[in-house]
């Protein structure tokens, strides 16, 4: 009986720890920015925790899904990884890349 009780308490503790960790990951302020891409405006939401960029979500974009959207996805990962928009554009998707990076800059400037 003690083993079952210990196991149940252990499972509850693990679940509570996961919930606490998830809540900590969701901290931060959200900012929106828009800029002109190749085919139209690109609107992003940037989550920041202090001076760190923790997440970028593209809210609206009409960029080509095979070229522009792929470049944006790759750049979003790099911006979060390196915590900067001072990156080279993706070849073949230059205007989409510039528009995305400018949209992120516009969001950050709202801090």
N, C-alpha and C positions, 0 to 999 in steps of 0.2 A: 504494500500500500504506500509506503514511504517513497519507493522508487517512482510510482506513478505520479504522486504529488510533486516530487522533485522534477520529473520530466515536464509536467504541465507548467510549473513555475518557470522552468528554463525556457520553454517555448514562448511563454508570455513575455519574458525578459528580452528574448531575441526579437520578437515582433515590436515591442516598444522601442528597442534600440534602432530598428530599421525605420520606424516612423519618425523618430527624432532626427535621424540622419537625413531622411528625405526632406523634412521641414527645413533643415539648415541649408540644403542645396537650393531651395526655392527662394532664399533671401535675396534682396537686391531691389534696385529701382529700375523701372522700365521707361525707355524713351523711344519715341518714334521719329523717323526721318524719312524724307523722300528726295529723290533726285531723278533726273532724266537718264534713262538707259538707251539702248539702241532702238527699241520698238515703242517705248513709252515710259511712263514713270515707274520707278521701283520704290516701294515703301517697305521699310523694315522696322522691326521692334528690337531694340538692343537692351538686354538686361545687364546691369552693372552692379557689382558689389564693391563699393569703394571706387578705386580707380581701375578695377579689373573688369574686362568684358567677359561675361560668363555664358552668354547665349545670344544668338542672333536668329530671329525668325523673319522670313520674308512674308509680309502680310499681303502684298499685291505686286504683281509683275506680269507683263505680257511678253517677256523675252522668250525667244525660241526655246522650247523645252529640251532640245538636243544639244544646243551650243550654249546659249546665254544662261539657261537655268543650271546647266552643269558647272559652268564657270562660277556662277554665284554660289552654288553649294560648296565648291572647293574653296573659294575665297572666304566664305563664312567660317569654315573650319580653321583656316589659317589665321584669320583675324582673332578668333578666340584663342588659338594656340599661342600666338605671338603677342597678343594684346596690343595690336597696332593695325592701323589701316595703311601704313607706309609699306605697301607691297607692290610687286610688279603685277600688271594686268595679265590676264590669260590670253595668250595668242589665239587669234581667231574669234575672240569675243571681247575685243578691246573696249567698245563702247558700253557693253553690258557690265563689264568689270569696273570701268570708271564710274558708271552710274551707281552700282552697288556700293562701292567704297565711299562715294560721295554721300549716299544716303546714310550710311553708318556714321560718317563724320557729322552729318547734320543732326543725327539723333544724339550723338555724344555732346555736341555743342549746346544742347538744351539742358545739360546738367547744371 
